Amino acid sequence: MNTTSLIRRRYPLLLAAVLLALVPAHHAMADKDDHIEARELLQRGEILPLARILTVVQQRVPGDVIEVELEREDGRWEYKVKVLTPTGLVRKLYLDARNGAVLKIKDD
């Protein structure tokens, strides 16, 4: 299976994970407007679409994406993406949500 079909197959699930990550878990059930905030961030150019982020991730660390979070860190939006590599290692990538730059990669 190629990367594009993998992304298309998993995109709805990953998008849901990103939307839920916009607020702390204890607020997730109380605040149903996370998707609105994510859309506004995307429209204002504050974050890249998830599909672009996943393309960058696959280029840097091939494997299966198992978790995606979108969080505000030090005044900027960051995507945090966990990847299960073909060798069974879990790696976590931190990306600038505005431009897709990889900020850090670490073993999880």
Contacts in CASP RR format, 6 or more apart in sequence:
PFRMAT RR
TARGET T0000
AUTHOR 0000-0000-0000
METHOD contacts of the structure
MODEL  1
MNTTSLIRRRYPLLLAAVLLALVPAHHAMADKDDHIEARELLQRGEILPL
ARILTVVQQRVPGDVIEVELEREDGRWEYKVKVLTPTGLVRKLYLDARNG
AVLKIKDD
3 55 0 8 1.000
3 58 0 8 1.000
6 58 0 8 1.000
6 64 0 8 1.000
7 51 0 8 1.000
7 54 0 8 1.000
7 55 0 8 1.000
7 58 0 8 1.000
10 65 0 8 1.000
11 50 0 8 1.000
11 51 0 8 1.000
11 54 0 8 1.000
14 50 0 8 1.000
14 54 0 8 1.000
14 65 0 8 1.000
14 68 0 8 1.000
15 50 0 8 1.000
17 67 0 8 1.000
17 68 0 8 1.000
17 69 0 8 1.000
18 38 0 8 1.000
18 50 0 8 1.000
18 68 0 8 1.000
18 69 0 8 1.000
18 70 0 8 1.000
18 79 0 8 1.000
19 34 0 8 1.000
19 35 0 8 1.000
19 38 0 8 1.000
19 70 0 8 1.000
20 28 0 8 1.000
20 34 0 8 1.000
21 68 0 8 1.000
21 69 0 8 1.000
21 70 0 8 1.000
21 71 0 8 1.000
22 34 0 8 1.000
22 37 0 8 1.000
22 38 0 8 1.000
22 70 0 8 1.000
23 31 0 8 1.000
23 34 0 8 1.000
28 34 0 8 1.000
38 47 0 8 1.000
38 70 0 8 1.000
41 47 0 8 1.000
41 77 0 8 1.000
41 97 0 8 1.000
42 48 0 8 1.000
42 49 0 8 1.000
45 98 0 8 1.000
46 77 0 8 1.000
46 97 0 8 1.000
46 98 0 8 1.000
47 70 0 8 1.000
47 77 0 8 1.000
47 79 0 8 1.000
47 97 0 8 1.000
47 98 0 8 1.000
48 97 0 8 1.000
48 98 0 8 1.000
48 99 0 8 1.000
48 100 0 8 1.000
50 68 0 8 1.000
50 79 0 8 1.000
52 100 0 8 1.000
53 68 0 8 1.000
53 79 0 8 1.000
53 81 0 8 1.000
53 95 0 8 1.000
53 97 0 8 1.000
53 100 0 8 1.000
54 65 0 8 1.000
54 81 0 8 1.000
56 95 0 8 1.000
56 100 0 8 1.000
56 102 0 8 1.000
57 65 0 8 1.000
57 81 0 8 1.000
57 83 0 8 1.000
57 93 0 8 1.000
57 95 0 8 1.000
60 93 0 8 1.000
60 102 0 8 1.000
60 105 0 8 1.000
61 83 0 8 1.000
61 85 0 8 1.000
61 91 0 8 1.000
61 93 0 8 1.000
61 105 0 8 1.000
62 83 0 8 1.000
62 85 0 8 1.000
62 86 0 8 1.000
63 83 0 8 1.000
63 84 0 8 1.000
63 85 0 8 1.000
63 86 0 8 1.000
64 83 0 8 1.000
64 84 0 8 1.000
65 81 0 8 1.000
65 82 0 8 1.000
65 83 0 8 1.000
66 82 0 8 1.000
66 83 0 8 1.000
66 84 0 8 1.000
66 90 0 8 1.000
67 80 0 8 1.000
67 81 0 8 1.000
67 82 0 8 1.000
68 79 0 8 1.000
68 80 0 8 1.000
68 81 0 8 1.000
68 82 0 8 1.000
69 79 0 8 1.000
69 80 0 8 1.000
69 81 0 8 1.000
70 77 0 8 1.000
70 78 0 8 1.000
70 79 0 8 1.000
70 80 0 8 1.000
70 97 0 8 1.000
71 77 0 8 1.000
71 78 0 8 1.000
71 80 0 8 1.000
72 78 0 8 1.000
76 96 0 8 1.000
76 97 0 8 1.000
76 98 0 8 1.000
77 96 0 8 1.000
77 97 0 8 1.000
77 98 0 8 1.000
78 94 0 8 1.000
78 95 0 8 1.000
78 96 0 8 1.000
78 97 0 8 1.000
78 103 0 8 1.000
79 93 0 8 1.000
79 94 0 8 1.000
79 95 0 8 1.000
79 97 0 8 1.000
79 100 0 8 1.000
80 92 0 8 1.000
80 93 0 8 1.000
80 94 0 8 1.000
80 95 0 8 1.000
81 92 0 8 1.000
81 93 0 8 1.000
81 95 0 8 1.000
82 90 0 8 1.000
82 91 0 8 1.000
82 92 0 8 1.000
82 93 0 8 1.000
82 108 0 8 1.000
83 90 0 8 1.000
83 91 0 8 1.000
83 92 0 8 1.000
83 93 0 8 1.000
84 90 0 8 1.000
85 91 0 8 1.000
89 107 0 8 1.000
90 107 0 8 1.000
90 108 0 8 1.000
91 105 0 8 1.000
91 106 0 8 1.000
91 107 0 8 1.000
91 108 0 8 1.000
92 105 0 8 1.000
92 106 0 8 1.000
92 107 0 8 1.000
92 108 0 8 1.000
93 102 0 8 1.000
93 104 0 8 1.000
93 105 0 8 1.000
94 102 0 8 1.000
94 103 0 8 1.000
94 104 0 8 1.000
94 105 0 8 1.000
95 101 0 8 1.000
95 102 0 8 1.000
95 103 0 8 1.000
96 103 0 8 1.000
END
